[in-house]
Amino acid sequence: MKISRIAQVGAVAAIAALALAGCASNESGTGGTTDPSAPAGLSGEIAGGGASSQEVAVQAWTADFQTANPEVTITYDPAGSGAGRESFQAGAFPFAGSDRAFNTDEISAGPFDACVEGTDIVELPTYISPIAVIFNLDGVDELNLDAATIAGLFSGDIANWNDPAIAALNEGVTLPDLAVTPVHRADDSGTTENFTDYLFQAAPDAWTAEPDGVWPLTSGEAAQGTSGVVSAVSGGNGTIGYADASRAAEEGLSTAAVKVGDEFVSYSPEAAAAIVDASSFEEGRGAGDLAIALDRTSEAAGVYPIVLISYMIACEQYRDASVAPVVKGFLSYIASTEGQESAAAAAGSAPISDTLREKVNAAIDLIVAE
């Protein structure tokens, strides 16, 4: 990964590593194996919420962490990224999950009511997952699509499945004379923002709407949350949608391979991790704010560009002294090798690289109570 702001977070990386080592636990996680990374001896109750894409991973992390800390209770409401950010900003949640980081204007506007006034927030890219282009088309199990064709399918410019643009990319595939029914999220969604960011970057002539968590067009069918999109696509012939790849695999939906350079790349955790490592951190942010600027136009071999990075968001300094150690411990486990492997096993996400983990751990070490 092209890492910026190394100097800002690198100075505390060694301290973070020591802190994690000192919190080691001999308790077993959900996998039944000893997990030396989960901080133990904590107590308290915290409630977070946000991105539905992370739901399965958060369930695994929570189970592991509560096994190591039986006096801790963590709940997570997968109400969507927008709801999570709003609740965190209002102080209703001490941590949130979001499929995009707060932008700098939102951070400047503030306030963040759970945080000590004037302190920064921490945004940790701890969940990396491909977004699958899912479809349900009788007799067709696989398709190759490029960015412009995907844009046309979702904008309504390509209205029928036997359109020449689709046929040209899928020689030998019998495409039905059937109307296309695009399905998008009805709620404010980080998955939508990542998906529209891909279309905006990779197909600027076919998709002119700027990236947004709210679907920018009036065409198509709207469905609530990831589950709603998956249900709508699976329930109708001729449908196409987008969803976190873990849910696509879970439901056995057909998915498209996406054109990158001269090849078509199917989604995978490895291909998702590759595009993250080919991207850089955004400039102009606090030391613990690790927002990544994804390069959706990369033509590097083996990268899958329709990726969401879902963040865990917290305060650098909390007003409530009892909240800080539990949030810090939970995030430390999420970022650990074992935590990332647990999420990969449960949700099919891509574990973060060791280089990124070093920066994440250093950011977590900034979290303190007032």
PLY file of the C-alpha trace (Angstrom):
ply
format ascii 1.0
element vertex 370
property float x
property float y
property float z
element edge 369
property int vertex1
property int vertex2
end_header
0.00 0.00 0.00
1.13 3.55 -0.68
1.12 4.80 2.91
0.89 8.50 3.72
1.02 10.02 7.20
3.46 7.33 8.33
5.21 9.82 10.52
1.95 10.74 12.26
1.08 7.25 13.41
4.36 5.37 13.25
5.73 6.95 16.41
3.17 5.21 18.57
3.10 1.88 16.73
5.53 0.19 19.10
3.55 1.39 22.13
0.36 0.00 20.60
1.98 -3.37 20.00
3.14 -3.54 23.61
-0.30 -2.57 24.85
-1.91 -5.36 22.87
0.61 -7.89 24.07
-0.04 -6.88 27.67
-3.76 -7.53 27.23
-3.34 -11.12 26.06
-5.96 -13.64 27.07
-6.03 -17.41 27.47
-9.75 -17.63 26.87
-11.23 -19.41 23.86
-13.11 -17.66 21.06
-15.92 -18.99 18.94
-13.51 -21.16 17.01
-12.54 -23.04 20.17
-8.86 -22.14 19.92
-6.72 -20.11 22.31
-6.72 -16.50 21.23
-3.76 -14.55 22.62
-4.91 -11.30 21.05
-8.25 -10.64 22.73
-7.83 -8.20 25.63
-9.27 -9.73 28.81
-10.41 -8.57 32.24
-12.70 -5.81 30.95
-16.26 -5.10 32.04
-19.08 -2.90 30.92
-21.80 -2.56 28.28
-21.55 -0.66 25.02
-23.92 -0.37 22.07
-22.83 0.49 18.55
-24.37 0.28 15.12
-24.15 1.20 11.49
-23.04 -0.65 8.37
-25.03 -3.79 7.62
-22.13 -5.06 5.51
-20.18 -5.70 8.71
-23.01 -7.44 10.53
-21.71 -11.02 10.23
-18.15 -9.98 11.04
-19.29 -7.96 14.06
-21.22 -10.98 15.31
-18.03 -13.06 15.16
-15.90 -10.35 16.78
-18.45 -9.81 19.54
-18.73 -13.50 20.35
-14.95 -13.89 20.54
-14.46 -10.75 22.60
-17.25 -11.53 25.07
-15.86 -15.04 25.52
-12.58 -13.50 26.62
-14.45 -10.87 28.67
-17.58 -12.41 30.23
-18.33 -9.16 32.07
-18.63 -7.27 28.76
-21.81 -6.91 26.70
-21.59 -5.46 23.18
-24.59 -4.91 20.94
-24.59 -3.73 17.32
-27.56 -2.44 15.32
-26.95 -2.97 11.55
-29.22 -0.07 10.60
-26.94 1.20 7.82
-23.88 3.40 7.54
-25.75 6.68 7.48
-27.71 5.81 10.61
-24.53 4.66 12.33
-22.65 7.88 11.60
-25.61 10.00 12.72
-25.99 8.05 15.97
-22.27 8.24 16.69
-22.21 11.96 16.00
-25.19 12.47 18.32
-23.48 10.50 21.09
-26.02 7.66 21.04
-23.27 5.18 20.11
-19.69 5.24 21.43
-18.58 3.48 18.26
-20.04 3.00 14.79
-19.48 0.98 11.64
-19.59 2.79 8.32
-18.88 1.85 4.72
-17.32 5.24 4.25
-15.32 7.53 6.46
-16.68 10.89 7.56
-15.60 13.49 5.02
-13.52 16.40 6.22
-16.42 18.88 5.99
-18.54 16.65 8.25
-15.69 16.37 10.73
-15.14 20.13 10.75
-18.84 20.77 11.29
-19.07 18.35 14.22
-19.81 18.02 17.04
-19.28 14.43 18.17
-21.12 14.28 21.46
-19.44 11.19 22.94
-16.02 12.73 22.38
-14.25 15.37 24.40
-14.73 18.67 22.60
-11.80 19.58 20.38
-10.40 16.05 20.13
-10.23 14.02 16.91
-12.10 10.92 15.90
-10.52 7.58 15.00
-11.55 5.86 11.75
-10.16 2.36 11.25
-10.36 0.43 7.95
-10.83 -2.97 9.57
-13.38 -4.61 7.25
-12.49 -5.02 3.58
-14.95 -6.74 1.29
-15.74 -6.89 -2.41
-19.14 -5.62 -3.51
-20.65 -8.21 -5.82
-22.72 -7.31 -8.86
-25.52 -9.84 -8.35
-28.11 -10.89 -10.89
-30.90 -13.40 -11.39
-31.34 -14.47 -14.99
-32.86 -17.83 -15.87
-30.35 -19.97 -17.76
-27.39 -17.64 -17.16
-25.05 -18.32 -14.26
-22.07 -16.11 -15.13
-21.55 -12.83 -16.96
-18.62 -10.61 -17.89
-19.35 -6.89 -17.54
-17.30 -3.73 -17.88
-17.85 -0.50 -15.99
-19.76 1.26 -18.77
-22.15 -1.66 -19.19
-22.76 -1.91 -15.44
-23.48 1.82 -15.42
-25.94 1.40 -18.30
-27.75 -1.45 -16.57
-28.27 0.56 -13.39
-29.08 3.87 -15.08
-31.68 2.35 -17.38
-29.75 3.13 -20.57
-29.47 -0.64 -21.09
-33.04 -1.84 -20.68
-32.95 -5.37 -22.04
-30.73 -8.34 -21.26
-30.02 -9.14 -24.92
-28.60 -5.67 -25.50
-25.58 -5.71 -27.88
-23.34 -4.16 -25.19
-23.86 -7.20 -22.94
-23.66 -9.67 -25.81
-20.32 -8.27 -26.98
-18.77 -9.08 -23.60
-20.29 -12.57 -23.37
-19.68 -14.43 -26.60
-21.48 -17.76 -26.68
-23.93 -16.88 -23.90
-27.61 -16.99 -24.84
-29.14 -13.83 -23.43
-32.93 -13.66 -23.07
-35.18 -11.01 -24.54
-36.13 -9.80 -21.08
-36.38 -6.41 -19.38
-33.65 -5.47 -16.92
-34.84 -4.68 -13.39
-32.09 -2.87 -11.48
-32.34 -2.97 -7.68
-30.67 -0.39 -5.44
-30.60 0.44 -1.74
-33.47 2.55 -0.41
-31.52 3.69 2.66
-28.45 5.90 3.00
-25.79 3.29 2.45
-22.02 3.16 2.38
-22.31 0.22 0.00
-24.19 2.50 -2.40
-21.58 5.22 -2.01
-18.76 2.78 -2.78
-20.65 1.32 -5.74
-21.46 4.73 -7.24
-17.87 5.82 -6.60
-16.71 2.90 -8.75
-19.12 3.85 -11.55
-18.15 7.53 -11.33
-14.42 6.79 -11.48
-14.40 3.87 -13.92
-17.21 4.90 -16.32
-17.32 8.71 -16.26
-18.99 8.97 -19.69
-21.78 6.56 -18.77
-22.24 7.58 -15.13
-22.16 11.29 -14.31
-23.81 11.28 -10.87
-21.28 11.91 -8.14
-20.77 9.24 -5.46
-23.43 9.33 -2.79
-24.81 7.07 -0.10
-28.32 7.92 -1.32
-29.14 6.40 -4.71
-29.00 9.34 -7.15
-31.56 8.16 -9.74
-35.31 7.64 -9.72
-35.20 4.57 -11.96
-35.10 1.00 -10.72
-36.47 -0.77 -7.68
-35.52 0.30 -4.14
-34.97 -2.16 -1.29
-34.09 -1.60 2.35
-30.64 -2.70 3.45
-28.39 -5.42 2.15
-30.99 -8.07 2.98
-33.64 -6.22 1.02
-31.51 -5.97 -2.12
-30.51 -9.63 -1.93
-34.13 -10.66 -1.43
-35.38 -8.53 -4.31
-32.75 -9.82 -6.72
-33.22 -13.45 -5.74
-36.99 -13.11 -5.98
-37.29 -11.86 -9.55
-36.09 -13.00 -12.96
-34.16 -10.31 -14.85
-33.02 -8.47 -11.73
-29.58 -7.03 -11.06
-28.23 -5.43 -7.88
-25.17 -4.90 -5.74
-24.42 -6.26 -2.29
-21.63 -7.18 0.06
-20.09 -10.29 -1.46
-20.50 -12.34 1.71
-24.27 -12.10 1.35
-24.13 -12.96 -2.35
-22.20 -16.13 -1.59
-24.49 -16.98 1.32
-27.57 -16.79 -0.91
-25.93 -18.55 -3.88
-26.65 -15.68 -6.27
-25.05 -15.34 -9.71
-22.35 -12.68 -9.88
-20.55 -10.82 -12.65
-16.83 -10.75 -13.35
-15.67 -7.15 -13.83
-13.32 -5.98 -16.56
-9.96 -4.70 -15.28
-7.49 -3.82 -18.01
-7.71 -6.66 -20.51
-9.08 -9.30 -18.13
-12.30 -10.05 -16.30
-11.84 -10.45 -12.56
-14.27 -12.22 -10.27
-14.58 -10.99 -6.74
-12.49 -12.62 -4.01
-10.98 -11.54 -0.69
-7.53 -11.59 -2.30
-8.61 -9.36 -5.20
-10.30 -6.96 -2.78
-7.19 -6.73 -0.63
-5.09 -6.08 -3.73
-6.97 -2.89 -4.68
-6.67 -1.59 -1.11
-2.92 -2.18 -1.11
-2.72 -0.30 -4.43
-4.41 2.78 -2.92
-3.33 5.52 -0.51
-4.52 7.28 2.63
-6.41 10.55 2.27
-4.50 13.66 3.21
-5.52 16.37 5.68
-6.84 14.11 8.45
-5.99 13.47 12.08
-3.35 10.95 13.11
-5.93 8.28 13.92
-8.19 8.96 10.94
-7.11 6.33 8.42
-9.48 7.04 5.53
-8.31 5.37 2.31
-8.75 6.84 -1.18
-9.51 3.79 -3.32
-8.16 3.78 -6.88
-11.11 2.28 -8.78
-9.36 2.70 -12.16
-6.33 0.55 -11.41
-5.45 -1.91 -14.16
-3.05 -3.92 -11.99
-3.34 -7.67 -12.45
-5.74 -9.44 -10.10
-7.40 -6.40 -8.50
-11.17 -6.21 -8.04
-12.19 -2.53 -8.04
-15.74 -2.67 -6.60
-14.68 -2.84 -3.00
-15.98 -1.38 0.19
-13.78 -0.54 3.11
-15.95 -0.46 6.19
-14.60 1.56 9.07
-14.90 1.28 12.81
-15.29 4.83 14.12
-14.53 5.93 17.66
-13.36 8.92 19.71
-9.73 9.65 20.46
-10.88 10.93 23.86
-14.16 9.92 25.51
-16.24 11.93 27.95
-17.31 8.70 29.65
-14.26 7.13 31.27
-15.96 3.73 31.53
-16.51 3.47 27.77
-12.96 4.07 26.53
-11.26 0.83 27.71
-14.04 -1.41 26.37
-14.12 0.31 22.98
-10.32 0.28 22.83
-10.13 -3.40 23.76
-12.83 -4.38 21.28
-11.17 -2.48 18.42
-7.80 -3.98 19.35
-9.27 -7.45 18.92
-10.97 -6.53 15.65
-7.64 -5.37 14.20
-5.66 -8.37 15.44
-4.61 -11.22 13.19
-7.02 -13.51 15.00
-9.88 -11.04 14.76
-9.34 -10.55 11.05
-9.17 -14.30 10.50
-12.40 -14.74 12.47
-14.16 -12.23 10.24
-12.76 -13.84 7.10
-14.05 -17.23 8.18
-17.48 -15.90 9.10
-18.04 -13.25 6.43
-15.54 -13.89 3.63
-13.85 -10.52 4.16
-10.23 -9.81 3.27
-7.88 -9.63 6.27
-5.98 -6.36 6.48
-2.27 -6.46 5.69
0.40 -6.36 8.40
1.44 -2.91 7.19
-2.07 -1.55 7.58
-2.50 -3.32 10.93
0.52 -1.46 12.30
-1.12 1.88 11.46
-4.50 0.75 12.83
-2.97 -0.38 16.13
-1.18 2.93 16.48
-4.46 4.76 15.92
-6.25 2.60 18.50
-3.57 3.48 21.05
-4.70 7.12 20.81
-8.04 6.24 22.45
-8.26 7.46 26.05
-10.81 8.71 28.58
-11.19 12.38 29.51
0 1
1 2
2 3
3 4
4 5
5 6
6 7
7 8
8 9
9 10
10 11
11 12
12 13
13 14
14 15
15 16
16 17
17 18
18 19
19 20
20 21
21 22
22 23
23 24
24 25
25 26
26 27
27 28
28 29
29 30
30 31
31 32
32 33
33 34
34 35
35 36
36 37
37 38
38 39
39 40
40 41
41 42
42 43
43 44
44 45
45 46
46 47
47 48
48 49
49 50
50 51
51 52
52 53
53 54
54 55
55 56
56 57
57 58
58 59
59 60
60 61
61 62
62 63
63 64
64 65
65 66
66 67
67 68
68 69
69 70
70 71
71 72
72 73
73 74
74 75
75 76
76 77
77 78
78 79
79 80
80 81
81 82
82 83
83 84
84 85
85 86
86 87
87 88
88 89
89 90
90 91
91 92
92 93
93 94
94 95
95 96
96 97
97 98
98 99
99 100
100 101
101 102
102 103
103 104
104 105
105 106
106 107
107 108
108 109
109 110
110 111
111 112
112 113
113 114
114 115
115 116
116 117
117 118
118 119
119 120
120 121
121 122
122 123
123 124
124 125
125 126
126 127
127 128
128 129
129 130
130 131
131 132
132 133
133 134
134 135
135 136
136 137
137 138
138 139
139 140
140 141
141 142
142 143
143 144
144 145
145 146
146 147
147 148
148 149
149 150
150 151
151 152
152 153
153 154
154 155
155 156
156 157
157 158
158 159
159 160
160 161
161 162
162 163
163 164
164 165
165 166
166 167
167 168
168 169
169 170
170 171
171 172
172 173
173 174
174 175
175 176
176 177
177 178
178 179
179 180
180 181
181 182
182 183
183 184
184 185
185 186
186 187
187 188
188 189
189 190
190 191
191 192
192 193
193 194
194 195
195 196
196 197
197 198
198 199
199 200
200 201
201 202
202 203
203 204
204 205
205 206
206 207
207 208
208 209
209 210
210 211
211 212
212 213
213 214
214 215
215 216
216 217
217 218
218 219
219 220
220 221
221 222
222 223
223 224
224 225
225 226
226 227
227 228
228 229
229 230
230 231
231 232
232 233
233 234
234 235
235 236
236 237
237 238
238 239
239 240
240 241
241 242
242 243
243 244
244 245
245 246
246 247
247 248
248 249
249 250
250 251
251 252
252 253
253 254
254 255
255 256
256 257
257 258
258 259
259 260
260 261
261 262
262 263
263 264
264 265
265 266
266 267
267 268
268 269
269 270
270 271
271 272
272 273
273 274
274 275
275 276
276 277
277 278
278 279
279 280
280 281
281 282
282 283
283 284
284 285
285 286
286 287
287 288
288 289
289 290
290 291
291 292
292 293
293 294
294 295
295 296
296 297
297 298
298 299
299 300
300 301
301 302
302 303
303 304
304 305
305 306
306 307
307 308
308 309
309 310
310 311
311 312
312 313
313 314
314 315
315 316
316 317
317 318
318 319
319 320
320 321
321 322
322 323
323 324
324 325
325 326
326 327
327 328
328 329
329 330
330 331
331 332
332 333
333 334
334 335
335 336
336 337
337 338
338 339
339 340
340 341
341 342
342 343
343 344
344 345
345 346
346 347
347 348
348 349
349 350
350 351
351 352
352 353
353 354
354 355
355 356
356 357
357 358
358 359
359 360
360 361
361 362
362 363
363 364
364 365
365 366
366 367
367 368
368 369
